[in-house]
């Protein structure tokens, strides 16, 4: 059984640990932090950090409902909503309310009706919807019930929704000890233990129901309140995490080393590769890419003129991937592969957005490279990649990296053009801006409908939203124009697929899924589109997909 696709899944983690009128629940903060980390851990699931929204100590219902509705709109595979805090049922009603920082006993208008959460879940087109509620409904919150199984079952029934899998723990929130002297609420603490450690004698991928049963049995053994679960449409059979206790599970032994190295400032010089290794700036003594896709992406790269197709613009680097070069002639003799470990690491960095340390060698572009040895030149983010014929003929992968963080130390060397005020202008790359007015004009022309699937995304209040994609990127090395003829109005899903070349457009405006070569429809067109930009985009992405299809056929 496959795990959910992390790229088309969304998670919203909500927790209230501080209250103005109710007892505090400090363990909730630990819940949020650890669950978020487990979800993004590559050997468990690998959810990109931008697809997991954490809302800690909300004071207004909008702080919960707005990100939840946005996630519900975007999710296509799996949608998860998690809440930890005080749960309340007001008066004679049986409906659950999720409490906020200012919530009070007896004042239901200061809490969030679970019905609003259920509406968002019901609205979502996600294949699987999961709700995890760790609420202190009995005992501490109301002080009237004793945490019996009957109270828990009442809560589970009140929150149940067809097409979802629900876990509900409504007993008083007690804390459970954990490694590192951290503490969690009792139910979440057991979930964390099961996910982190795995379950012996279970399959390679853990199903939701197996995770729940293991946590429930542990709570029963400790004489703690027993949680409840509800599932429909076999949602409990969905596998969500890899099982670390399974014999096939192997974990790399090295520790991730992302970001800046303490004590190493931008511009620090190193005489050789051994010095880079000893300082922890770039550990390999020969390879130009350090890191693996499995552990989150590339940690560092060396730009030293090794590939003819490299382009260095200072704040922006067009970096050629690894492989296919003859070591003697330094000529590209074979196609590069996305499956090469170094290339796969850089591709993974696009989704994780973990910063990559950039080191320039003396054989690189003389405008930005040191006269001798190597220089540490700061942190960059990998923004996109494509495939193209190299100067020597075979196909190479190219990655666009943009400098990240405080650039003041190098701005005198790298600055390209003046910075414009926010408002009308949106910065899409260092020194590159797009006109928001043009983008809004295009969205209104299509009434916010996607030109590929014609979907209109609308949130409560009648507010519509869409994304605008530049067919030929504005940034280097593409240098496309910021004009309507170079723009498409797309939904967020198709905008991402188009950006990374998973879909391309033919001259007759047929939209092609490059993963299988099949036509998925015809582009909706209400404005003039320059076919030269369409061809440019297609040529930059079609090579690699055709090559992969040929290998699989």
N, C-alpha and C positions, 0 to 999 in steps of 0.2 A: 504494500500500500504506500502510495506517495504521500509526502508531506504537502501541506498547502503551499501554493506559490507565494513566497514572501513579497514579491514585487507587486502582486495584485491583492494583497491582504492589508488590512488596517487594524490598529489596536488603539484604544483609548483607555488609559489608566487614570482613575479618579480616586482620590483619598482625602479625607478630612481628619487631620490629627490634632488641630487646635480649635477650641470652641470658646465663645464668649459666655455661653449660658449652660453648656453641658460639660461633663467631665472630659478632659483631654485624652487622646489616644496616641501617644508618641510613637508606638510601634508601627503605626500606619505609614509613616515616612519611610521606614525601612522596607516595608512591603513594596511600596512603589519603586524604590531604587533597585531592589534586587530582582523583582519581576521584570522590569524593563531591561536589565542586564541579561537575564536568562533568555528573553525573547530574541535579543540581538546576537547572542552567542552563536557563532557560525556552526559549531559542531552539535548544537541543539536544534535550532531552526534557522537563524540568520536573517531575522527581520531587519530591513534597513532602518536606521535610527529615525529617518524622516517620516516613516510610516507608523511610528509609535508616539502618540501624544500623551504627555503626563500632565494632569491637572491636580495640583496639590493645594489644599485649603481653599476651595472655591468659596466666594462670598455671595455670588449671584447665580441663579439658574443658568444664565447664558454661558457662563464659563464652563459648564458641563455640556449643555445641549448643543451649542454651536460647533465645537470640535466633533461631537458625536455625529451630528447630521452630516458634516463634511466627510467624515470617515465612512458613514453609511452610503453616501453618494459615490465615493471613490472605490470602495471594496467590491471586488468581483469574485474572489475566491473565499476568503474567510474574514469575518468581522468579529472582533472581540471587544467587549466592554467589561471592565473590572471596576468594582467600587468597594472601598473599605472605609468604615466609619460607623457612626451611630445610624441605625435604621429605626424609623418610627412608624407606628400606625395610629392615626389620630381618631379620637372619639369612638363612635360605633362602627367606623369604616374598617374594611379589611384590606384597604389598598396600602401598599408600602410607600413610604416617603424616604428619600435619601437626604441626609442632613448636610447643611452648610455651616460655615463658621458662625453665622449669626442665628442659627436655628434655635428654637425654644420649644419646650414642652407645651402642647396644647395649641400651638400656632402653626397650622399646616401651611400657611402662605409663606413661611420662611424656610420651607424645604422644597425639594424637587419631587413631584409626583412620579412614581415609577412608570405610570402610564405614558408620560412624555418620552421616557427612554424606550419603552416598548414600541411606541409609534415610529421612532427612528429605526429600530431593528426591523420592524415590519416593512418599512419603506425600502430598506436596502435590497439590492439585487445580488448580494453575496451568496455564494453557494452554501456556505455554512455560517451561522450566526451563534456566537457563544456569549453568554452572560455569566459572570462570576460575581456573586454578592457576598461579601464578608461583613455582615451588619450585626451590630449588637442590639438586635430587636428586643430580646428578653433580658431581664436582669438590670444591667447598668443603665440603659437608656430610659426605660419606663419605671423600673423598680417595682413592677407589679407581677411580672411573670417570672418563673423560676428556670427558664431555659429548657423546658421539657421538649421532647420530640414533637409533641402536638403543636407547640408554638412554631417550631421550625417548619413543620409541614404546612402550616397555615401560610407562612411567608413564601415557601416555595410555590404553593398554589397561586398566591396572589401575583407572583412575578412571572408565572409560566407563559410561554408564547410558542405557538406552533411554528415549526421550522427552525427551532433553536435548540441548543443544549444549555441548560441552566444548572449552575452549582450555587447553592444557597446555604450559608451558615448563619443562623439567627440567634445563637446563644450569646451570652455575655462574652465580650471580647477579652479573653485572657491571653497573656503573653507566653510564648514558648521560647526556651533558650535556643541559641544558635551559635555556630562557630564565630569566633572573633568578637564575642561578648555582645553581638547584636541580638535584638529580639524582634519577634513578629507577632501579629495576632495569631491565635491558635490554629485556625483553619488555614490561613495563608502560609503559616510556617510549615505545615505538613505538605501543602502543595509544593512549596519551594524545595523541601527536602526530596520529594519524589522526583521532581523535574531535574534537580541538580544531580542526584545520585543514580537515578534510574531504578528499574524494577527487575530483579533477577527472574529468570525463567519466563520473561515476556519477549515478544517479538522485537525486531530491530527498531520499529517505530511504535511509540506508545499512543494508544487510543485514549480519547478523553475519558471514557468510562473506566478504563483501567487505572488512570491517574486518580480519578475521584475515589474509586473503591479503596485504593491503597491508602489515601489520606484519611478516608472515613474510618477504616479499620484501626489506624493508628490512634485516632481521636477516641474511638470506643475503648481501646485498651488503656487509655489514660483517664478514663471516666470523665471525658469532656463532652460537651453537647454534640450530638450527632448531626452532621450536615445532611441535606437532601439534594437530590438531583432530579431533573426532568429532561427528557429528550424526545424528539419526534423526527420522523423521516430519517432514522438511523444516524442522527447527528452524533450520538455517543460513540459511534464506530469510526469517527474521523481521527486520523493520526495527526498529532500536533507537534510532537518532539521526538528526536532520536533518543534511543534508550542507551544511556551510558553504561548500564549494567550488562548490555548484550555483548556477546563474545566478539562481534564484528566491529565494535566501537573502539577506535584508536584515537588517542589525543596526542597532538604534537607536544614535545617536552619543553620547547623553548618558550620564553615569555615574550608577549607582544611588546613592541618598542616604538610606539607611534608618537609623533609630535616632537617638540624641541627637546634637546638634551640639556639638562641643567648645567650651567657654566659655559655652554658653547654659544657664542653670539654670532649673529649674521656677519659674514666677512672673515671669520676665523680661517686661517690658512693651515693646511696640512701638507707635509712634504711628500707623502706617498700613501698607498692604500693601507699599509700596515698601521699607519698613524690614525687613519679613519676608523679602522677596525678597533683599535685600542680605545679610542674615545667613544665608541658605540654609535658614531654618526652614520657609518655605512659598514655593516659587518662583513659582507663577502669580500674576499681578497681579489676576486676576478670578475664575478658577475656584475652587471650594471644595475640589476633590479634586486632589491632585498624585500622579502616578504612572501606570503602565500595567500591565495584566495580563501583557503579554509579558515585562516585566522583573522580575516578582516581586510586583506588587501596589501598593497605595497607599503613598506615602511620608508624606503629611501631609494633614490635613483642617482646614477652618475651620468652627467651630460659631458661628454668629452670628445665629440666629433667622430665617434666610432661608426656612425651610419651617415651616408651621404644625404639621406632624406630629412635629417634633423633640421629644424628651424628654430632659432633662438631670438625672441623679441624682448627679452628682459623679463617683464612681468608675465609674459606668456611664452610657453615653450611648446613646440610641436615635437614630440618625442617619438622616435621610431622604436617599435617593439623589438623583441629579442628573437634571434634564430635566422637560419638560412644564409648566413654570410660565410664565405670562404675565409678562414683565418689568415691565409698567406696573401691572397690578392686583395682582401677586404672588399670583395665584390659580392653582391647579392646573387646567389645561385639557386636558391629554393624559396618557395612561398613560406611566409610565416604563418603560424597557427595560433588561434585564440586559446588553444588548449596548452600551449607552452606555459610552464608554471609562472614565469615572470609576467607574461602577457595576461594570463588569467588573474594574477594579483592586481594588475593595473585596472583591468575591467571591473573587478570586485570593488576597487576603490571608488568607482563612479557611484555605486549604490550605497556604500557605507559612508562616503564623504569623510573618511579619516585622512588627516593631512599627511602629505608625503614630504620627507626631507629631500631637498635638491642640493646636490654637490656638483660643481662645475670643475672640469679638468682643464689643464692648460692647452689642450689640443682642440678645445671648442671654439665658439665664436669669440674673436679677440675683443669685441666690444664689452663682453660681460665675463670673460674667463680670466683667471689669474695668469700671470706670466710664467709661473712654474708651480708644479704640484697641483693641489686641489683647494677649493674654497667652499665652505658651507654657505649657501645662499638663501636659506630660509625655508618656510613651509609653503607648499603648493597643494591645490586640490585638482584631482583629475576630473574634468568636466564632461568629456565625450571621447569617442574613438571612432575610427572608420578604417576602411581598407582601400588601398590604391596601388596601381603598378609603381614599383620603385624606379629610380633612375636607371637601374640595370635590367629592369623587366619584370622579375618575379614580384608577387604581391607582398606588401608589407602592411602591418598595422601601424596606425599613427594615433597618438594620444595627445589631447590638448590639456595642458596643465596651466592653471592660473595661480599667481601668487596669492597667498592667504594671510590674513592678519595684518599687523602693523608694518607698513611698507616705508615708514619714515627713514629708516636707516639706508634705504637704497633709492629713494625717490629721485634723487639727483641723477642717478644712472639710468633708471628705467622709465621715467615718466613719459607717457605718450599722449599729448594733448591735454587740454584744460578739463577740469572737472566741472560739471553742470549741476545746477541746483535741482533737488528733488522736486516732484510735482508733475510737470509735464514730461520730464525726461526720466527714463529708467535705465540704470546702468546694467548692461548685460555682460560686460567684460571690462577689464581695466582700460579706461580711455574710450570705451565704445558705449554709445547710448542709443536707445530707441525712443520713438515719439509715442507716448501713451495716447495722444489724441487719435493718431492713425489706428492704433489697435482698437480703441473704443469704437471708432467709426466702422471698422470691419465687423466687430461683434454685433453692432446694431443692424448692420446690413443683413446679417444672417439670423437676426433675432436670437442670438446666442446658441444657434443650432450648430452642431458639429458637421463639417462638410463631408465627413466620411460616413458616420453612422446616423446623422441627423438628430442625435439625442440633445435635448435641452435640459440642463441641470438647473433645478430651482429649489431653493431652500425656503423655510417658513418666512412669511412676509412678502412672498412674490419676488424675491431677489434672485436673479439669474446670474450665472457666471460661466465663463468659457476661457479657453487659453488661445493665445495667438502664437503660431509658430512661423519663424522665418524659414523659408524653403532653403535658401542658401544663407548660411549663418553670417551674421554681421561681423563676427570676430575673425581674427587672423587664424588660419591662412585663407579663409573663404572670402572675406571682404564683400559680402553681399550688400545690396542697398536696402535702406529702411524705407521701402515703398510698398503700397498695397499690392503691386504686381508680384511681390516677393513674400507675401503673407498668406497664411491659411488660418481659418477659425476652426478650432478643434476642441473636443472634450479633453480633459486631462489625460485619459488613458491613451487616446490616439495621438495626442501631442508627444507623449513619451515614446511611443512606438515609432512615430515618424522621426523624431530626433535621432534615435539610435539605429535607424535603418531597418527596423523589423517590417515596416511597410514602405513601399515606394509607389510612385505614380507614373503611369505610361503617358506617352504624348497624347493618346486619345482619352486621357483622364480616367482610365481604369486603375483602381487601387489594388495593388498586389501584395499579398502576404508573403514576404521573402523567406519565411521559415519553411514553407511548403510549396511556394510557387503558385498558389491558387489565387484566383481573383476573388475579392471580397465585396466588390461593388464599384460604382462609378462616382467620382467626386462631384458633389453638389457645387455648382459654380454660378455666382451672381456678380462676379467682378473679373476684370481682365487679369490673367495670370501669365507671366512670362515663362514660356516653355523652356527657355534656356536654363532657368533656375531649377525647373523640374528635372531636366536632364542632368544638371550638375549634381543634384542630390542623389539621383538614381545611380549615377556612375560611381559615386563615392561609397555606395553601400552594396551594390549588386554583386560585385566581384566575389566578395567573401562568402555571401550566402549561396551563390551558385557553386562555389568550390566545396562548401560543406555538403550541399545536396548531392554533388557528384561523388563525394566520398562515401555517402550513405547508400547510394543506389547500387 
